[in-house]
Amino acid sequence: WDNGDYSVSKKQFIKLAFTPYIISANIIATFSENITGPTILMAEYFLEKYHNKILGNLFKIKKPKIFASPIVPPIESGIESSITKNKGNPKCLLKIFFIGSLVSVYDFKTVAKALNLLEADEIKYNLLIAGKGPNEKEIRDIFKNNQNVIFVGWINRDKAIKIANESHLSIAPYKNIKNYEKNLSNKYIDYF
């Protein structure tokens, strides 16, 4: 955007095209009681970018509360130790999570390649994978030599929110197939 790839007229067109979104985002971030996101950092970013302090003060509206809100199936024990292992300075450890059924529609081989790139750049990370499913063994095999990937099984909503609040990034690694090119998956809604 800033390096000259777009002409002035293209930039103006893009800004104009996104004006309804920006106005809606300002209204939501200013007048909502709560802002949710797949991670607490994303919710904070949305609030900081779009909350209109002038309107908030004019209408005497409290700043919205923020929290992460993924939706997940019933609990399985053992998550506490994994969460504790991931505590620390977020600037020193990139925390990534996936929550969902471990089925064939997800491309975890590409995720493994991306994690290899992080390692090549000496970026410390942890990936928590919460869920179960028919492809669990195959997915576990992909990460069998990676101690930074932790499988935690099914977790409840409270545990999911805790993980999301302690994470920087949520992933939905769908395979590049026509269904996901033409349709929006509910995974993105789940993370919100």
Sequence and secondary structure as in RCSB ss.txt:
>XXXX:A:sequence
WDNGDYSVSKKQFIKLAFTPYIISANIIATFSENITGPTILMAEYFLEKYHNKILGNLFKIKKPKIFASPIVPPI
ESGIESSITKNKGNPKCLLKIFFIGSLVSVYDFKTVAKALNLLEADEIKYNLLIAGKGPNEKEIRDIFKNNQNVI
FVGWINRDKAIKIANESHLSIAPYKNIKNYEKNLSNKYIDYF
>XXXX:A:secstr
 TTSSS HHHHHHHHHHTHHHHHHHHHHHHH SEEEESSHHHHHHHHHHH  HHHHHHTT    EEEE       
 S HHHHHHHT S TTT EEEEEES   TTB HHHHHHHHHHHHHTT  EEEEEE   TTHHHHHHHTTT TTEE
E     HHHHHHHHHT SEE   B S HHHHHS  THHHHH 
